[in-house]
């Protein structure tokens, strides 16, 4: 058997295993629901079967959330090499499940973001059909997005699905169009904010550490503060998002708690990080190693907060169906039984374990090359953007923020590389006609110089170029700039990945809305 055929054989059997494991899990979900939820209600057989099938679809939705959404938390850490794929899946599965069960809350809002008015649906049975159709449509869309390698917003998926099924059930007046408009605005706000903050942090790291001639000395001073800022951001984030269902605090209190944690972390790590910094090579690789454990911790905390929040996208509609078939009530907020929450938590973990590697690889490696410093910037962008958005009431998507942050890091690198290529062209023009070895030696000194020294060296080169009036050298520099610019645009940010992901974002809400409307009509005709 050739190497190619052996790889094909392994891939085919892996697909079969994943499919079999998925079907087995969903069958267990159906059995679990029948024993734990439906069997104790004393309902009609139709209602029992609706609840069992809804639980299976809820488990399917949770699996797809685990497969698609968790990449935002683990992708940068894996892509940077801070953690292996196997450990990332294990840590994420554990913390996603813990977040869903421990901090998922006793009450989950079923009408996400107030997208439809449940008071306009008089029949509880009809409302259950709306929620079932929305749940299935959201799950199918996430499955498709994962298959094509497009990380999309699971919240937007279920919002679009609820909207479409609601329109099919009660007309256009059922929809809160103000909320829909806010969601559309978030398509721009989320990635732009994430990209800008990530680029700002990366540039701060470059100016304070990697653009210095003595990187290890600079790192010993700057890295403890950078990690302390991360502790502040994550402390605030966890207070606002991770534990909001257990103990709700105000924005100011969360900021203060985060600041106290940051000062404590800085005091504890300042000297150890200083010693570690001085033990590293005076290089970017040495500095990168200082960010490894902070990245692992940030990925785990992001997974915990994600499990606490986004499990609602799977179990929220299921909780509404449970309430509707049990008591005939239509609840804007439905009390969620523990068995439903456990189902969602297990679905997140199983989906991540079976299918999460694909999207983790997309986010971490296929958009732009990442290292620990870039991954740190992405994690900071995700947390700070959510904190700011929470304060201003903006409906941002964590998926869009994280991917936007990856874009921001990539485009900053591209800009800096092109700018450096321009500076190199000035050096070449200033040395026109000189020995190649002298030029290369000067370039090495130029690359190692700090920012102020680079500016002085460039000024000298420009003066020499003007004095020589070397037209051929100027043309050479111009051609070099074009070549560098073209090469870096191809290498640093993959445009095909950008276009694929953005296109998936744009069509998520309308696609799930149309799919849910069609599914509702099918369900209503079959069960009606």
LUMTOR-312792 format. One record per residue (C-alpha): x, y, z. Coordinates in Angstrom, 2 decimals. Example, Ala and Ser with C-alpha at 12.3 -4.5 7.8 and 13.67 -1.06 7.14 Angstrom:
BEGIN
> 12.30;-4.50;7.80
> 13.67;-1.06;7.14
This chain:
BEGIN
> 0.00;0.00;0.00
> 1.43;3.38;-1.03
> 1.69;6.32;1.36
> -1.09;8.16;-0.49
> -3.47;5.18;-0.48
> -2.69;4.52;3.20
> -3.57;8.13;4.07
> -6.79;7.84;2.08
> -7.64;4.58;3.89
> -7.05;6.16;7.31
> -9.07;9.28;6.42
> -11.99;7.18;5.17
> -12.07;5.04;8.30
> -11.77;8.13;10.46
> -14.85;9.58;8.73
> -16.74;6.34;9.34
> -15.72;6.35;13.02
> -16.77;10.00;13.47
> -20.14;9.39;11.83
> -20.74;6.22;13.84
> -19.78;7.91;17.10
> -22.05;10.87;16.31
> -25.04;8.62;15.56
> -24.32;6.58;18.69
> -24.23;9.71;20.83
> -27.53;10.97;19.40
> -29.18;7.59;20.02
> -27.99;7.74;23.63
> -29.41;11.29;23.85
> -32.80;9.99;22.73
> -32.67;7.20;25.31
> -31.50;9.63;27.98
> -34.36;12.03;27.18
> -36.95;9.26;27.24
> -35.78;8.00;30.64
> -35.00;11.33;32.30
> -37.34;13.88;30.75
> -40.27;12.48;28.81
> -41.01;9.37;30.83
> -42.02;11.23;34.00
> -44.44;13.67;32.45
> -47.46;11.51;31.74
> -47.91;13.13;28.32
> -49.52;11.91;25.13
> -47.37;9.72;22.94
> -47.13;12.52;20.34
> -45.84;14.98;22.94
> -43.37;12.43;24.31
> -41.97;11.74;20.85
> -41.74;15.46;20.09
> -39.70;15.95;23.25
> -37.43;12.98;22.53
> -36.79;14.06;18.93
> -36.24;17.64;20.12
> -33.66;16.40;22.63
> -31.86;14.55;19.85
> -31.86;17.70;17.70
> -30.69;19.72;20.72
> -27.80;17.28;21.17
> -27.06;17.59;17.44
> -27.04;21.39;17.76
> -24.72;21.22;20.78
> -22.34;18.95;18.85
> -22.20;21.45;16.00
> -21.56;24.32;18.40
> -18.67;22.33;19.87
> -17.31;21.54;16.41
> -17.56;25.10;15.07
> -17.46;27.69;17.83
> -14.75;26.30;20.10
> -12.15;26.92;17.38
> -12.28;30.61;18.30
> -10.88;29.82;21.74
> -8.35;27.13;20.87
> -7.36;28.01;17.29
> -4.83;30.75;18.09
> -3.20;28.72;20.90
> -2.85;25.67;18.62
> -1.74;27.70;15.61
> 0.96;29.41;17.65
> 2.33;26.09;18.91
> 1.58;26.91;22.55
> -0.46;23.72;22.83
> -0.95;20.60;20.73
> -4.21;19.73;19.01
> -4.85;16.76;21.33
> -4.37;18.77;24.50
> -6.45;21.63;23.08
> -9.39;19.31;22.42
> -9.10;17.72;25.87
> -8.88;21.05;27.73
> -11.62;22.68;25.69
> -14.00;19.73;26.08
> -13.48;19.72;29.85
> -13.89;23.47;30.34
> -16.78;23.78;27.89
> -18.69;21.10;29.80
> -17.80;22.64;33.17
> -18.92;26.07;32.00
> -22.22;24.73;30.72
> -23.04;22.72;33.86
> -21.54;24.93;36.60
> -22.26;28.40;35.22
> -24.88;27.76;32.52
> -27.60;29.05;34.81
> -30.93;27.77;36.00
> -32.80;29.93;33.49
> -31.95;30.17;29.79
> -33.60;32.76;27.58
> -35.33;30.95;24.75
> -36.08;33.89;22.49
> -32.53;34.95;21.79
> -32.11;38.71;21.87
> -35.88;39.29;21.83
> -35.93;38.30;18.16
> -39.65;37.42;18.16
> -42.57;38.18;20.46
> -43.87;34.88;21.94
> -47.04;36.60;23.10
> -48.20;36.74;19.48
> -48.24;32.92;19.30
> -51.32;31.76;21.18
> -50.89;28.00;20.72
> -48.20;26.31;22.84
> -48.02;23.44;20.36
> -47.33;25.89;17.54
> -44.64;27.56;19.63
> -42.97;24.17;20.24
> -42.91;23.58;16.49
> -41.28;27.00;15.95
> -38.54;26.20;18.46
> -38.00;22.70;17.03
> -37.69;24.03;13.46
> -35.30;26.76;14.61
> -33.15;24.28;16.50
> -32.87;21.91;13.54
> -32.19;24.72;11.05
> -29.44;26.20;13.20
> -27.82;22.80;13.64
> -27.91;21.99;9.92
> -26.37;25.35;9.02
> -23.57;24.93;11.56
> -22.92;21.43;10.21
> -22.55;22.82;6.69
> -20.33;25.70;7.84
> -18.06;23.28;9.71
> -17.84;21.00;6.68
> -16.62;23.86;4.44
> -14.26;25.19;7.12
> -16.10;28.45;7.87
> -16.30;29.55;11.54
> -19.69;31.28;11.92
> -21.64;32.71;14.83
> -23.75;30.05;16.54
> -25.78;32.81;18.22
> -26.57;34.40;14.86
> -27.46;30.96;13.50
> -30.14;30.34;16.13
> -31.36;33.96;15.97
> -31.88;33.72;12.21
> -33.58;30.36;12.61
> -35.97;31.60;15.33
> -36.78;34.61;13.16
> -37.54;32.51;10.07
> -39.66;29.94;11.91
> -41.48;32.76;13.73
> -42.32;34.52;10.47
> -43.61;31.25;9.00
> -45.79;30.72;12.08
> -47.13;34.23;12.72
> -46.09;36.63;9.98
> -43.58;39.46;9.64
> -45.02;41.43;12.54
> -43.70;38.81;14.95
> -40.10;39.96;14.43
> -38.32;42.66;16.40
> -36.66;44.38;13.44
> -34.65;46.71;15.68
> -32.83;43.69;17.06
> -32.24;42.38;13.55
> -30.74;45.74;12.57
> -28.40;45.59;15.57
> -27.28;42.12;14.50
> -26.50;43.35;10.99
> -24.45;46.21;12.47
> -22.52;43.70;14.57
> -21.26;42.02;11.38
> -19.09;45.11;10.92
> -18.55;46.18;14.54
> -17.37;42.81;15.89
> -14.53;42.01;13.46
> -13.38;45.63;13.14
> -13.12;46.09;16.92
> -11.43;42.72;17.35
> -8.99;43.39;14.52
> -8.11;46.88;15.73
> -7.50;45.82;19.34
> -5.46;42.76;18.35
> -3.31;44.83;15.98
> -2.79;47.46;18.69
> -1.61;44.88;21.23
> 0.71;43.21;18.73
> 2.24;46.55;17.77
> 2.67;47.39;21.47
> 4.55;44.13;21.98
> 6.75;44.81;18.96
> 7.62;48.35;20.06
> 8.23;47.41;23.69
> 10.05;44.09;23.17
> 10.89;42.72;19.73
> 12.01;46.01;18.21
> 14.60;46.36;20.99
> 18.17;45.21;20.56
> 18.08;43.52;24.00
> 14.80;41.63;23.75
> 15.25;39.56;26.90
> 15.86;42.65;29.06
> 12.84;44.38;27.55
> 10.74;41.24;28.00
> 11.66;40.94;31.67
> 10.08;44.35;32.23
> 7.17;44.28;29.78
> 5.87;40.69;29.90
> 4.76;40.76;33.57
> 2.66;43.83;32.81
> 1.24;42.24;29.66
> 0.25;39.13;31.62
> -1.22;41.33;34.36
> -3.34;43.13;31.75
> -4.48;39.71;30.52
> -5.41;38.76;34.10
> -7.41;41.99;34.41
> -9.23;41.34;31.15
> -10.03;37.73;31.96
> -10.99;38.49;35.55
> -13.45;41.10;34.33
> -14.64;38.86;31.50
> -15.32;35.90;33.79
> -17.24;38.10;36.25
> -19.40;39.52;33.46
> -19.81;36.43;31.27
> -18.51;33.29;32.95
> -20.33;33.47;36.27
> -23.20;35.83;35.49
> -25.82;33.10;36.11
> -24.33;32.22;39.50
> -23.56;35.66;40.89
> -24.35;38.77;38.91
> -22.15;41.82;39.48
> -22.11;45.32;38.04
> -19.69;46.51;35.40
> -17.70;48.65;37.86
> -17.40;45.83;40.36
> -16.19;43.47;37.63
> -13.55;45.99;36.52
> -12.37;46.44;40.11
> -12.20;42.69;40.74
> -10.20;42.28;37.53
> -7.81;45.06;38.60
> -7.22;43.44;42.00
> -6.51;40.12;40.29
> -4.14;41.84;37.84
> -2.09;43.44;40.64
> -1.91;40.11;42.48
> -0.78;38.29;39.34
> 1.84;40.96;38.58
> 3.25;40.73;42.11
> 3.45;36.93;41.90
> 4.99;36.59;38.43
> 7.24;39.67;38.18
> 10.40;38.02;39.52
> 9.86;34.51;38.03
> 9.17;36.00;34.59
> 12.22;38.20;34.95
> 14.39;35.16;35.64
> 12.80;33.21;32.79
> 13.32;36.13;30.41
> 17.03;36.37;31.14
> 17.39;32.60;30.60
> 15.92;32.80;27.07
> 17.73;33.43;23.81
> 17.81;37.07;22.74
> 15.30;36.36;19.97
> 11.61;36.37;19.13
> 11.49;32.61;19.79
> 12.77;33.21;23.31
> 10.18;35.91;23.96
> 7.42;33.70;22.55
> 8.12;31.02;25.13
> 7.20;33.44;27.92
> 3.60;33.59;26.67
> 2.96;29.83;26.54
> 1.22;29.22;29.88
> -0.78;32.48;29.83
> -2.13;31.38;26.43
> -3.12;27.92;27.71
> -4.92;29.49;30.68
> -6.68;32.05;28.48
> -7.90;29.35;26.10
> -9.28;27.31;29.03
> -11.07;30.34;30.51
> -12.51;31.33;27.13
> -13.84;27.79;26.75
> -15.41;27.91;30.22
> -17.14;31.22;29.47
> -18.22;29.96;26.05
> -19.76;26.84;27.57
> -21.59;28.97;30.15
> -23.04;31.29;27.50
> -23.43;29.49;24.18
> -24.90;26.29;25.59
> -28.10;28.38;25.59
> -28.12;28.24;21.78
> -28.67;24.48;22.00
> -30.66;23.99;25.19
> -32.62;27.27;25.19
> -35.04;26.22;22.44
> -35.13;22.70;23.92
> -36.08;24.18;27.31
> -38.89;26.10;25.62
> -40.18;22.94;23.96
> -40.00;21.10;27.28
> -42.01;23.85;28.99
> -44.55;23.98;26.16
> -45.28;20.23;26.05
> -45.18;19.81;29.83
> -47.49;22.64;30.93
> -48.90;24.08;27.73
> -47.20;27.40;28.58
> -45.27;29.69;26.26
> -42.24;31.02;28.15
> -40.04;33.90;27.07
> -37.63;32.47;29.62
> -37.81;28.79;30.44
> -36.53;27.08;33.59
> -33.99;24.56;32.38
> -33.88;21.13;34.05
> -30.47;19.75;34.93
> -30.86;16.87;32.46
> -31.26;19.37;29.60
> -28.16;21.31;30.70
> -26.11;18.10;30.99
> -27.25;17.12;27.50
> -25.99;20.43;26.13
> -22.67;20.15;27.96
> -22.05;16.62;26.69
> -22.99;17.64;23.15
> -20.45;20.48;23.21
> -17.70;18.12;24.38
> -18.54;15.32;21.91
> -18.81;17.68;18.92
> -15.49;19.26;19.78
> -13.74;15.93;20.27
> -15.04;14.45;17.00
> -15.02;17.41;14.62
> -13.37;20.38;16.34
> -9.89;19.84;14.86
> -10.94;21.06;11.40
> -12.04;24.53;12.49
> -9.25;24.84;15.07
> -6.83;24.27;12.19
> -8.65;26.82;10.02
> -8.54;29.55;12.66
> -5.04;28.76;13.90
> -3.17;28.02;10.69
> -5.06;28.67;7.46
> -5.72;32.43;7.73
> -2.30;33.69;8.78
> 0.78;32.37;10.56
> 0.55;32.75;14.34
> 3.04;32.70;17.18
> 2.49;33.12;20.92
> 2.69;36.91;20.85
> 0.10;37.12;18.07
> -2.14;34.59;19.82
> -1.88;36.67;23.02
> -3.04;39.72;21.07
> -6.01;37.78;19.67
> -7.06;36.54;23.14
> -6.84;40.10;24.50
> -8.91;41.43;21.61
> -11.64;38.84;22.21
> -11.98;39.58;25.91
> -11.68;43.38;25.78
> -14.13;43.70;22.87
> -16.73;41.64;24.73
> -16.18;43.74;27.88
> -16.64;47.02;25.97
> -19.62;45.67;24.02
> -21.30;44.50;27.23
> -21.04;47.97;28.72
> -22.54;49.65;25.64
> -25.13;46.95;25.00
> -23.76;46.04;21.54
> -24.79;42.58;20.26
> -21.34;41.43;19.13
> -20.39;37.90;18.13
> -17.39;36.27;19.83
> -16.78;34.31;16.61
> -16.62;37.49;14.55
> -14.40;39.16;17.15
> -11.90;36.29;17.26
> -11.69;35.87;13.50
> -11.51;39.65;13.06
> -8.61;39.64;15.53
> -6.81;37.01;13.46
> -7.38;39.17;10.37
> -6.12;42.24;12.25
> -2.91;40.51;13.31
> -2.33;39.26;9.77
> -2.97;42.58;8.10
> -0.72;44.41;10.59
> 2.07;41.96;9.81
> 1.46;42.53;6.13
> 1.61;46.30;6.56
> 4.80;46.11;8.62
> 6.46;43.73;6.16
> 5.63;45.94;3.20
> 6.89;48.97;5.12
> 10.09;47.12;5.96
> 10.49;46.19;2.30
> 10.28;49.88;1.44
> 12.99;50.64;4.00
> 15.18;47.90;2.56
> 14.75;49.37;-0.91
> 16.01;52.70;0.44
> 19.06;50.89;1.85
> 19.72;49.19;-1.50
> 19.36;52.49;-3.33
> 21.73;54.21;-0.89
> 24.33;51.46;-1.46
> 23.92;51.33;-5.22
> 27.16;50.22;-6.84
> 28.75;49.01;-3.60
> 29.89;45.48;-2.78
> 27.01;43.08;-2.06
> 28.60;41.83;1.16
> 28.76;45.39;2.52
> 25.08;45.87;1.69
> 24.10;42.64;3.45
> 26.19;43.52;6.51
> 24.48;46.92;6.66
> 21.08;45.24;6.37
> 21.90;42.95;9.29
> 22.84;45.97;11.41
> 19.69;47.73;10.24
> 17.46;44.78;11.20
> 19.01;44.52;14.66
> 18.81;48.27;15.33
> 16.10;49.83;17.50
> 13.46;52.11;16.02
> 15.30;55.40;16.56
> 18.51;54.02;15.14
> 16.64;52.69;12.10
> 15.26;56.17;11.43
> 18.75;57.66;11.59
> 20.17;55.00;9.27
> 17.34;55.54;6.78
> 17.95;59.29;6.79
> 21.62;58.63;5.96
> 20.65;56.31;3.11
> 18.17;58.78;1.66
> 20.82;61.50;1.74
> 23.32;59.24;-0.05
> 20.71;58.29;-2.64
> 19.87;61.91;-3.36
> 23.52;62.82;-3.66
> 24.18;60.02;-6.14
> 20.98;60.63;-8.11
> 21.11;57.00;-9.06
> 18.16;56.64;-11.40
> 18.80;52.97;-11.89
> 18.90;52.45;-8.18
> 15.60;54.26;-7.78
> 13.97;52.04;-10.36
> 15.44;49.03;-8.60
> 13.96;50.19;-5.31
> 10.57;50.72;-6.91
> 10.58;47.26;-8.44
> 11.72;45.75;-5.16
> 8.83;47.43;-3.29
> 6.31;46.05;-5.77
> 7.78;42.57;-5.54
> 7.83;42.61;-1.73
> 4.29;43.98;-1.52
> 2.92;41.35;-3.88
> 4.76;38.51;-2.15
> 3.71;39.47;1.38
> 0.08;39.94;0.44
> 0.03;36.38;-0.84
> 1.96;34.92;2.06
> 0.68;36.61;5.21
> -3.13;36.82;4.87
> -4.83;34.25;2.69
> -7.52;36.12;0.81
> -9.44;32.98;-0.14
> -9.94;32.11;3.54
> -11.02;35.68;4.32
> -13.61;35.73;1.53
> -15.00;32.30;2.42
> -15.44;33.20;6.09
> -16.93;36.66;5.50
> -19.38;35.26;2.95
> -20.53;32.66;5.49
> -21.01;35.40;8.10
> -23.17;37.52;5.80
> -25.54;34.76;4.78
> -25.85;33.04;8.19
> -28.97;34.88;9.40
> -30.91;34.83;6.08
> -29.86;31.25;5.32
> -30.98;29.89;8.70
> -34.17;31.97;8.51
> -35.18;30.49;5.15
> -34.22;26.97;6.22
> -36.18;27.26;9.48
> -39.25;28.60;7.66
> -39.20;25.64;5.26
> -38.72;23.17;8.12
> -41.60;24.74;10.06
> -43.93;24.27;7.12
> -42.88;20.62;6.88
> -43.30;20.03;10.62
> -46.66;21.80;10.72
> -47.98;19.79;7.78
> -46.79;16.46;9.24
> -47.88;17.02;12.85
> -50.82;19.32;12.20
